[in-house]
Amino acid sequence: MNPSNPSCLPFEILKRICDEVSLTSRESLKSCSLASHAFLHLSRRHLFQKVTLSIQPNGSSIDNPHFSELIPFLVQNANILSTIRVVRIQRRPSAKPSPLNSTWSSATKLLSQLLEKVDNRGLQRLAIVSSFLADWTTLDKGLRSVLLRYCHIATLHHLELLYMSVSKQELLSFVQVPKVSLSGMSVLSHNLDQDTSAPETQIPSLESRLRELSVTHRFPNLDSDIWSILEEASGTLETLACLSSPHHGPSSTVNPLYTLDLKPLPRLPHLKSLTFCLSLDRLSIERSTRLLEGVFTPSRVEILEICCDFQVPPSRSELAGWGFDALDAVLAGAALNCLQQVRVTMKEVALALSAPLSSNLDPAALRAMDLGIFRTYLPRTSAKGIIVGVEEDCSGAG
């Protein structure tokens, strides 16, 4: 064996070297791929695990050779395609606004070519990132059709959609994915390619594989239609998170659980974990109590996470009249007898919202204060030793 020739090393050692290098930096991994053919193939397993596709309409002000060359390269290399586990599709920023009549035919064609090759090859996670201000996925019917086909790749385990507009029919089709994260979504009353004067085409119920659902609302005036997916997934859902946007402060925050009051909901018999954002005020405490005792009980919920959303700490005089007694009775009652942990956390907010904090407390002190509030005002639940904070939960306490 020639020790100067890495190709002479056993495969297991070469693989271990690449695995270790991949934990350092992407640039180091690229350098490693140049050492030999063996290292090249092993390095590609890590280099192409996560692929970002930045697309743009025809004739954009910025050429995008990376995208136009990357997809043909992937399509022609089956061994690389089989290593891709995560794909993120987003719009490439442009120096100038695209013309109103611009088309997406080039991007659509390339994405279609990749879809034909990557389908059923082991892709596990897909993220489609639209824009907060305008949903570019609605600008071209052909492009949108291809994007929705990506959402239904059979091997997907996690589908993440940001700021997209979808019809109810499209929304319900996502129950075929085990984990779905929806952020800033809007639910339309009709399909985008359908005549608005005609009734929406009904599709038969799909067999749900959805186990984990996370919904983060874009605006305080919440869209209750987003929760129609719960009915379709009621027999399989195990984890549910109802969150508010990090770009809205507590003065404009509405408890996301309130929207669940707006329409009849199915029982969720297999739900084991529930997370919701809670603005610390009397109305939110009352609504949470009403919903927990009306929708989620009796239940098998084992973990309840309360994500506190406030910037000005409430006073003791305010807390005393907020109806914590009723919430305590529900949490400590027989209907939630499977409850093993109540986690108290703080909502992460956008940087711009962190400046007007009137309190001089740092985040750790605020988290400790949150925990103290719930342990003090939920005495029956606290006596069971199940109310924990972030640090205690991470250390295995509770």
Phi and psi in degrees as a GROMACS rama.xvg file:
@    title "Ramachandran Plot"
@    xaxis  label "Phi"
@    yaxis  label "Psi"
@TYPE xy
-95.3878  107.506  ASN-2
-64.1953  -18.3059  PRO-3
-80.4213  -10.7897  SER-4
-103.763  104.722  ASN-5
-61.4293  -23.425  PRO-6
-66.9673  -18.2825  SER-7
-80.5813  -11.6486  CYS-8
-73.4198  150.937  LEU-9
-57.9395  147.684  PRO-10
-56.201  -40.9307  PHE-11
-60.9861  -36.89  GLU-12
-71.6172  -42.7323  ILE-13
-58.757  -43.7315  LEU-14
-63.8066  -41.6193  LYS-15
-64.1332  -39.8071  ARG-16
-61.5985  -47.4838  ILE-17
-63.1057  -40.0873  CYS-18
-61.1374  -41.975  ASP-19
-69.8252  -41.885  GLU-20
-63.7179  -35.2951  VAL-21
-63.0917  -21.2084  SER-22
-82.8907  -11.0119  LEU-23
-88.9419  -70.8141  THR-24
-156.952  158.06  SER-25
-68.0245  -35.5404  ARG-26
-64.6439  -39.1781  GLU-27
-64.075  -37.7097  SER-28
-66.9778  -38.2539  LEU-29
-63.021  -40.5606  LYS-30
-64.6082  -39.7696  SER-31
-62.2539  -35.0841  CYS-32
-66.516  -17.577  SER-33
-87.7056  -5.62395  LEU-34
-70.0609  -38.5909  ALA-35
-166.773  170.556  SER-36
-63.0606  -37.5007  HIS-37
-63.1996  -45.9062  ALA-38
-66.1237  -33.4194  PHE-39
-59.4072  -50.1423  LEU-40
-66.8305  -39.3137  HIS-41
-69.9374  -37.0815  LEU-42
-66.8909  -36.5363  SER-43
-61.4146  -27.6097  ARG-44
-58.0186  -34.651  ARG-45
-91.45  -40.2885  HIS-46
-63.0729  -31.7999  LEU-47
-110.137  14.4447  PHE-48
-62.9231  -39.6093  GLN-49
-119.371  124.816  LYS-50
-124.678  129.456  VAL-51
-107.673  126.582  THR-52
-110.865  107.461  LEU-53
-98.0665  107.189  SER-54
-103.329  164.809  ILE-55
-155.157  159.447  GLN-56
-72.0532  166.324  PRO-57
-60.0901  141.886  ASN-58
71.0471  25.7815  GLY-59
-69.0695  161.155  SER-60
-71.0276  -19.7776  SER-61
-115.419  120.512  ILE-62
-67.3957  149.477  ASP-63
-129.151  70.135  ASN-64
-64.7287  -27.8048  PRO-65
-59.1226  -47.3261  HIS-66
-68.7217  -46.4001  PHE-67
-67.1748  -24.1615  SER-68
-96.1939  -28.1033  GLU-69
-65.9892  -48.2012  LEU-70
-63.7256  -46.8712  ILE-71
-58.0173  -36.567  PRO-72
-62.8392  -44.3793  PHE-73
-65.9064  -43.4938  LEU-74
-60.923  -34.2043  VAL-75
-85.3066  -4.39242  GLN-76
-124.751  89.8941  ASN-77
-61.574  -33.4715  ALA-78
-67.3304  -28.929  ASN-79
-78.0771  -41.115  ILE-80
-54.3461  -38.0397  LEU-81
-71.0721  -12.2806  SER-82
-92.7963  -13.5498  THR-83
-71.935  125.039  ILE-84
-116.332  -27.012  ARG-85
-131.709  129.386  VAL-86
-125.53  131.752  VAL-87
-119.17  124.123  ARG-88
-112.049  124.535  ILE-89
-144.043  167.613  GLN-90
-89.8185  133.646  ARG-91
-73.7435  130.525  ARG-92
-60.7973  144.917  PRO-93
-123.056  146.059  SER-94
-68.4386  -30.0191  ALA-95
-128.085  151.442  LYS-96
-60.4006  141.9  PRO-97
-72.4533  147.092  SER-98
-57.6525  148.171  PRO-99
-62.3461  -30.2012  LEU-100
-94.0372  13.2286  ASN-101
-68.1317  148.506  SER-102
-115.039  167.691  THR-103
-118.682  28.1113  TRP-104
-62.1912  -38.2564  SER-105
-65.6205  -47.9407  SER-106
-63.6478  -40.2208  ALA-107
-61.8321  -43.4447  THR-108
-63.135  -45.1702  LYS-109
-65.8916  -42.8453  LEU-110
-63.843  -36.5557  LEU-111
-64.6705  -41.5857  SER-112
-61.967  -42.5008  GLN-113
-68.3932  -39.7341  LEU-114
-58.582  -41.6728  LEU-115
-61.519  -30.7678  GLU-116
-91.2393  -34.8838  LYS-117
-85.8134  -20.8014  VAL-118
-59.3549  131.167  ASP-119
66.0467  22.2014  ASN-120
-105.865  6.61597  ARG-121
111.412  9.56992  GLY-122
-62.0277  126.45  LEU-123
-108.315  -30.8839  GLN-124
-134.994  135.254  ARG-125
-130.493  131.141  LEU-126
-123.436  128.248  ALA-127
-116.232  117.407  ILE-128
-110.674  108.144  VAL-129
-93.0377  -163.104  SER-130
-109.571  144.395  SER-131
-62.3566  -35.7333  PHE-132
-85.5376  -37.0205  LEU-133
-151.646  132.859  ALA-134
-83.4166  101.515  ASP-135
-69.6691  -16.1609  TRP-136
-71.6672  -10.9323  THR-137
-96.0306  -0.687623  THR-138
-80.7482  -18.5371  LEU-139
-143.406  121.928  ASP-140
-63.7338  -39.6462  LYS-141
-63.9591  -44.6469  GLY-142
-61.7058  -44.8202  LEU-143
-63.4166  -39.4431  ARG-144
-59.4955  -42.0477  SER-145
-66.9823  -42.6634  VAL-146
-60.2075  -40.9465  LEU-147
-68.4568  -30.7345  LEU-148
-66.7285  -35.8179  ARG-149
-60.4358  -37.9751  TYR-150
-64.8829  -16.5517  CYS-151
-111.584  18.4899  HIS-152
-60.5332  130.487  ILE-153
-63.8611  -27.5813  ALA-154
-86.7453  -3.11676  THR-155
-62.2402  136.323  LEU-156
-109.392  -23.7517  HIS-157
-142.601  122.409  HIS-158
-114.684  123.736  LEU-159
-122.685  118.201  GLU-160
-121.445  130.203  LEU-161
-122.719  123.837  LEU-162
60.8527  29.9792  TYR-163
-94.326  152.773  MET-164
-101.944  129.372  SER-165
-133.899  154.012  VAL-166
-80.985  165.322  SER-167
-61.3805  -37.619  LYS-168
-61.6963  -44.0365  GLN-169
-65.6659  -40.6599  GLU-170
-59.5537  -45.9258  LEU-171
-67.1761  -24.5801  LEU-172
-70.4579  -15.7331  SER-173
-75.3036  -7.05362  PHE-174
-67.7743  -7.66139  VAL-175
-79.3853  -5.48433  GLN-176
-104.098  132.972  VAL-177
-60.296  -34.6658  PRO-178
-131.968  127.915  LYS-179
-130.891  129.599  VAL-180
-119.95  120.235  SER-181
-118.181  120.999  LEU-182
-124.832  125.11  SER-183
61.7467  32.3285  GLY-184
-82.513  154.004  MET-185
-123.17  136.958  SER-186
-104.439  120.237  VAL-187
-87.6954  158.614  LEU-188
-83.5208  -4.48846  SER-189
-153.771  163.354  HIS-190
-69.891  146.44  ASN-191
-66.4981  -26.4021  LEU-192
-98.9296  18.7262  ASP-193
-115.208  147.41  GLN-194
-61.8988  122.484  ASP-195
-65.1605  -20.0627  THR-196
-82.1339  -13.9824  SER-197
-96.0326  148.601  ALA-198
-65.109  149.598  PRO-199
-67.2797  137.075  GLU-200
-65.8576  129.538  THR-201
-87.57  140.469  GLN-202
-115.364  149.148  ILE-203
-65.8063  157.67  PRO-204
-61.2682  139.398  SER-205
-99.8646  152.256  LEU-206
-73.4946  118.266  GLU-207
-79.0838  136.048  SER-208
-117.759  5.78361  ARG-209
-72.7509  120.921  LEU-210
-110.003  -36.1544  ARG-211
-125.805  127.09  GLU-212
-130.286  128.239  LEU-213
-125.783  128.646  SER-214
-125.907  120.958  VAL-215
-115.081  118.935  THR-216
-79.7311  148.61  HIS-217
-80.1851  -44.1229  ARG-218
-122.928  159.459  PHE-219
-62.0808  -34.4835  PRO-220
-78.3971  93.3314  ASN-221
-78.4984  151.384  LEU-222
-97.4416  105.628  ASP-223
-70.2032  -20.1877  SER-224
-62.8993  -22.7547  ASP-225
-61.7501  -25.1203  ILE-226
-82.9712  0.347847  TRP-227
-63.0614  -20.4603  SER-228
-66.8403  -22.7536  ILE-229
-63.338  -39.6637  LEU-230
-62.5563  -40.5959  GLU-231
-68.5363  -29.7782  GLU-232
-107.449  14.0694  ALA-233
-60.7016  -28.2271  SER-234
-86.0027  -6.66113  GLY-235
-126.559  -17.3472  THR-236
-68.1164  129.509  LEU-237
-116.475  -25.3595  GLU-238
-133.914  130.362  THR-239
-134.983  129.02  LEU-240
-123.174  127.063  ALA-241
-117.768  105.59  CYS-242
-122.089  161.064  LEU-243
-109.481  159.185  SER-244
-64.2306  137.293  SER-245
-68.4027  -9.26917  PRO-246
-94.3656  4.90733  HIS-247
-122.382  130.733  HIS-248
-78.5652  170.909  GLY-249
-65.2132  -23.3728  PRO-250
-63.6249  -24.5348  SER-251
-113.27  7.77658  SER-252
-83.6977  131.656  THR-253
-108.859  136.917  VAL-254
-54.9874  117.014  ASN-255
-56.3682  -26.8032  PRO-256
-67.0343  -21.3971  LEU-257
-60.3721  -35.5611  TYR-258
-63.9529  -23.4955  THR-259
-71.5408  -15.3588  LEU-260
-77.7855  -15.631  ASP-261
-80.1964  -11.7037  LEU-262
-151.347  152.112  LYS-263
-61.1096  136.418  PRO-264
-117.545  151.724  LEU-265
-76.8601  158.685  PRO-266
-67.8965  149.283  ARG-267
-117.802  79.0245  LEU-268
-65.9393  -21.0253  PRO-269
-104.66  5.30235  HIS-270
-66.8616  125.783  LEU-271
-115.616  -21.7316  LYS-272
-136.832  129.742  SER-273
-131.269  128.621  LEU-274
-124.068  134.959  THR-275
-146.299  149.513  PHE-276
-84.3774  135.273  CYS-277
-133.765  114.028  LEU-278
-77.2924  127.269  SER-279
-73.3927  93.0016  LEU-280
-154.997  167.578  ASP-281
-60.9453  -45.2188  ARG-282
-63.0338  -40.7181  LEU-283
-66.954  -39.1859  SER-284
-63.1352  -43.1425  ILE-285
-65.9789  -42.8996  GLU-286
-65.2704  -40.2684  ARG-287
-63.5794  -41.6878  SER-288
-61.9692  -46.2644  THR-289
-62.4531  -40.8146  ARG-290
-72.0238  -43.4054  LEU-291
-61.2059  -37.162  LEU-292
-83.7238  -16.5244  GLU-293
-99.4474  -32.3024  GLY-294
-110.405  -41.6823  VAL-295
-100.333  9.71408  PHE-296
-127.827  145.926  THR-297
-68.1688  149.381  PRO-298
-147.733  174.224  SER-299
-108.985  18.677  ARG-300
-60.5323  124.441  VAL-301
-103.275  -30.5988  GLU-302
-128.171  125.45  ILE-303
-119.653  120.827  LEU-304
-110.447  122.867  GLU-305
-104.811  112.54  ILE-306
-98.2859  103.438  CYS-307
-73.5257  137.735  CYS-308
-127.876  95.1103  ASP-309
-158.777  160.28  PHE-310
-121.414  -23.8568  GLN-311
-109.19  114.45  VAL-312
-58.4496  132.008  PRO-313
-70.6666  153.35  PRO-314
-86.5032  163.33  SER-315
-62.7502  -35.9945  ARG-316
-65.4113  -34.8141  SER-317
-69.1817  -46.4221  GLU-318
-60.6164  -33.8427  LEU-319
-62.4726  -26.5419  ALA-320
-107.535  22.1951  GLY-321
-95.9737  2.96551  TRP-322
77.1356  32.6644  GLY-323
-65.1176  -27.5021  PHE-324
-59.3744  -42.8741  ASP-325
-67.112  -40.4558  ALA-326
-64.4207  -40.0049  LEU-327
-61.8987  -40.7648  ASP-328
-64.3977  -37.8898  ALA-329
-68.6705  -47.3414  VAL-330
-66.2988  -33.0096  LEU-331
-95.9623  -0.458003  ALA-332
-81.0242  174.205  GLY-333
-68.2741  -27.4592  ALA-334
-65.1152  -26.1962  ALA-335
-112.512  42.159  LEU-336
-69.9264  -10.7796  ASN-337
-87.044  -7.90513  CYS-338
-63.8314  121.886  LEU-339
-109.261  -20.6253  GLN-340
-155.605  133.636  GLN-341
-115.32  106.197  VAL-342
-90.7006  133.088  ARG-343
-110.967  114.355  VAL-344
-126.452  176.881  THR-345
-117.019  140.568  MET-346
-67.2109  134.886  LYS-347
-82.7646  128.658  GLU-348
-113.556  159.42  VAL-349
-63.0662  152.663  ALA-350
-55.6877  -37.9169  LEU-351
-64.0091  -24.6192  ALA-352
-86.5409  -12.7191  LEU-353
-80.9649  -16.6743  SER-354
-67.908  -42.7166  ALA-355
-78.7907  17.2785  PRO-356
-57.251  122.195  LEU-357
-83.5048  -11.3899  SER-358
-94.7442  145.457  SER-359
-88.9429  3.97918  ASN-360
-72.2693  141.158  LEU-361
-81.7906  168.079  ASP-362
-55.0657  -39.1802  PRO-363
-63.1238  -40.9497  ALA-364
-67.6379  -38.0313  ALA-365
-64.6876  -40.84  LEU-366
-62.6982  -40.2981  ARG-367
-65.125  -36.6601  ALA-368
-68.1185  -41.5024  MET-369
-55.4272  -48.9296  ASP-370
-60.93  -41.6027  LEU-371
-62.9107  -38.7559  GLY-372
-60.6999  -48.9433  ILE-373
-71.0458  -34.4336  PHE-374
-70.0795  -30.6868  ARG-375
-78.95  -43.7121  THR-376
-95.6762  -1.05013  TYR-377
-121.803  66.5314  LEU-378
-63.5958  -38.6389  PRO-379
-66.984  -42.2596  ARG-380
-67.9543  -41.0849  THR-381
-63.5285  -35.0957  SER-382
-64.3527  -22.4317  ALA-383
-80.2445  -6.5803  LYS-384
72.1737  27.0788  GLY-385
-109.741  -3.69146  ILE-386
-86.6821  116.857  ILE-387
-131.172  157.571  VAL-388
-99.6561  -177.544  GLY-389
-61.5823  -50.0804  VAL-390
-63.7475  -41.5084  GLU-391
-66.9357  -38.3491  GLU-392
-64.3795  -40.6295  ASP-393
-67.1983  -28.3203  CYS-394
-89.59  0.638223  SER-395
89.6322  9.36647  GLY-396
-73.3788  163.047  ALA-397
